Amino acid sequence: MIGKLRGKVDAIGESFCIIDVNGVGYEVLCSARALRNLKIGDEVTLTIDTHVREDAIRLFGFASEVERTWFRTLQNVQGVGSKVALGLLGTLSPAEIAYAIALGDWARVEQAPGIGKKLAQRIVAELKDKAPALSVAGLRLPAGATDGAAFAPPEGDTAAEAMSALTNLGYQPVQASAAVAAAMKELGEDVDTAKLIRRGLKELAR
């Protein structure tokens, strides 16, 4: 099984790229987000997920192990195949997917091609308690850090900033995300970070 490819980008298509590894061209299926970051002639290293079928072998390429982990995790949800999982990763980054799931924001997940309301709700519901995936992919914990360590939220994302503050105070990521989700449901999405943190702390104190 192929787990990683290192070579030169030889061609870029609508949904794939060809990586030249010592004169052998490998066709690798990638998300739209990943393809946008590639340029012909660049030396790249892609983490690969190999799918073997009776009639074909397909290679899916990712910029990191985190992306591949999310690709695999998403396909554990009924109705999510490789195409849908790749589409979601092309629409949202791993961190954005983690935040959406942690906050129960199925509407954000629904933005991806091939995902309707029911499937988006199923993804959020079934992956809500995937603590390891949320800790690694969603909260961007530094290498060697343990649960509860500091992380850097996306700039301007009120919910993420509140989750960051609560996590830095020592609460577990899953606890922090649940508290922020409850606070946002009560206060609304336009609430500022300070109020969201205060309300989240009240939730955690219950």
C-alpha positions in Angstrom: 0.0 0.0 0.0 1.3 3.5 -0.8 1.2 5.8 2.2 3.3 8.7 1.0 4.6 10.2 -2.3 7.4 12.6 -2.7 8.1 14.0 -6.2 7.5 16.8 -8.7 4.0 18.0 -9.7 3.8 17.1 -13.4 0.2 18.0 -14.2 -2.9 19.4 -12.4 -6.4 18.5 -13.4 -9.9 19.4 -12.1 -9.8 16.8 -9.3 -6.4 15.3 -9.5 -2.7 15.9 -10.0 0.1 13.7 -11.4 3.2 13.4 -9.2 6.4 12.4 -11.0 8.4 10.1 -8.7 11.7 9.2 -10.3 10.1 9.1 -13.8 6.9 7.3 -12.7 3.8 9.4 -12.9 1.2 8.7 -10.1 -2.3 10.1 -10.6 -3.5 11.3 -7.2 -7.1 12.5 -6.4 -7.0 15.6 -4.2 -9.4 18.1 -2.7 -10.0 21.5 -4.4 -8.2 23.1 -1.5 -5.1 20.9 -1.9 -5.0 21.4 -5.7 -5.1 25.2 -5.3 -1.9 25.0 -3.3 0.0 23.0 -6.0 2.0 24.4 -8.9 3.4 22.5 -11.8 7.1 21.8 -11.3 7.0 22.1 -7.5 8.6 19.4 -5.3 5.8 18.1 -3.0 5.2 15.4 -0.4 1.7 14.1 -0.1 0.2 11.7 2.5 -1.6 9.0 0.5 -4.7 7.0 1.3 -4.8 4.0 -1.1 -8.2 2.5 -2.1 -8.0 -0.9 -3.9 -10.9 -2.2 -5.9 -11.2 -5.2 -8.3 -11.1 -2.8 -11.3 -8.9 0.0 -10.1 -6.4 1.3 -7.5 -7.1 4.9 -6.5 -4.7 7.2 -4.7 -6.1 10.1 -2.5 -3.5 12.7 -1.6 -3.4 15.1 1.4 -1.1 17.8 2.6 -0.9 16.3 6.1 -1.7 13.3 8.2 -4.5 15.3 9.9 -6.3 15.7 6.6 -6.0 12.0 5.8 -7.4 11.2 9.3 -10.4 13.4 8.7 -10.9 11.8 5.2 -11.0 8.4 6.8 -13.1 9.5 9.8 -15.8 11.2 7.7 -16.3 8.0 5.7 -17.4 6.2 8.9 -20.6 8.2 8.6 -23.3 6.4 6.6 -23.8 8.2 3.3 -20.3 9.7 3.2 -18.0 8.2 0.5 -14.6 9.3 -0.7 -16.1 11.8 -3.1 -18.2 13.5 -0.4 -15.4 13.4 2.1 -13.0 15.0 -0.4 -15.6 17.6 -1.2 -15.9 18.6 2.4 -12.2 18.8 2.9 -12.1 21.0 -0.2 -14.6 23.4 1.2 -13.5 23.5 4.9 -10.1 23.0 6.4 -9.7 20.3 9.0 -9.8 22.9 11.8 -13.0 24.4 10.3 -14.7 21.0 10.1 -13.7 20.3 13.7 -15.2 23.6 14.9 -18.4 23.1 13.0 -18.9 19.6 14.5 -17.9 20.8 18.0 -20.4 23.6 17.8 -23.2 21.6 16.1 -23.0 23.9 13.1 -24.4 21.5 10.5 -25.2 24.4 8.1 -21.5 25.1 7.7 -21.0 21.4 6.8 -23.9 21.6 4.3 -21.9 24.1 2.2 -19.8 21.3 0.8 -20.9 19.7 -2.5 -23.0 16.6 -2.3 -24.0 17.2 1.3 -27.6 18.0 2.1 -29.2 19.0 5.3 -29.9 15.5 6.6 -26.4 14.3 5.8 -24.8 17.4 7.4 -26.8 16.8 10.6 -25.8 13.2 10.6 -22.1 14.0 10.2 -22.3 16.5 13.1 -24.2 14.1 15.3 -22.1 11.1 14.7 -18.7 12.8 15.0 -19.5 15.1 17.9 -17.8 12.9 20.4 -14.7 12.1 18.4 -12.5 13.7 21.0 -9.1 12.5 19.6 -9.9 14.0 16.1 -11.2 17.2 17.6 -8.1 17.6 19.8 -5.6 17.0 16.9 -7.4 18.4 13.9 -9.7 21.0 15.4 -7.7 22.5 18.1 -4.3 22.5 16.5 -2.5 21.2 19.5 1.3 21.7 19.2 3.5 18.7 18.8 3.9 16.9 22.1 1.1 18.8 23.8 -1.5 17.1 25.9 -5.3 17.7 26.0 -6.0 21.1 27.4 -2.9 22.7 26.0 -3.1 26.1 24.3 -4.0 26.3 20.6 -4.4 29.1 18.0 -7.9 29.6 16.8 -8.7 31.1 13.4 -8.5 34.9 13.6 -11.9 36.6 13.9 -13.8 33.5 14.8 -15.6 34.3 18.1 -16.5 30.8 18.9 -13.0 29.5 18.3 -11.5 32.3 20.4 -13.9 31.5 23.3 -13.0 27.8 23.0 -9.3 28.7 23.0 -9.7 30.8 26.2 -11.6 28.0 28.0 -9.2 25.4 26.9 -6.3 27.5 28.1 -8.0 27.8 31.5 -7.6 24.0 31.8 -10.9 22.7 30.5 -10.9 19.7 28.1 -11.6 20.6 24.5 -14.9 18.6 24.4 -16.1 20.4 27.6 -15.1 23.8 26.2 -16.8 23.2 22.8 -20.0 22.0 24.5 -20.1 25.1 26.8 -19.5 27.5 23.9 -22.2 25.8 21.8 -24.7 26.1 24.6 -23.7 29.8 25.2 -24.0 30.6 21.5 -27.5 29.0 21.3 -28.6 31.3 24.1 -26.8 34.5 23.2 -26.8 34.2 19.4 -24.0 34.1 16.9 -23.3 37.8 17.0 -22.2 37.8 20.6 -18.7 39.1 21.4 -15.9 36.9 22.6 -15.9 38.2 26.2 -19.6 37.6 26.8 -19.3 34.2 25.2 -16.5 33.2 27.5 -18.4 34.4 30.6 -21.5 32.5 29.6 -19.4 29.5 28.8 -17.8 29.6 32.2 -21.3 29.6 33.8 -22.2 26.5 31.7 -19.0 24.7 32.9 -19.8 25.7 36.5 -23.1 23.8 36.5 
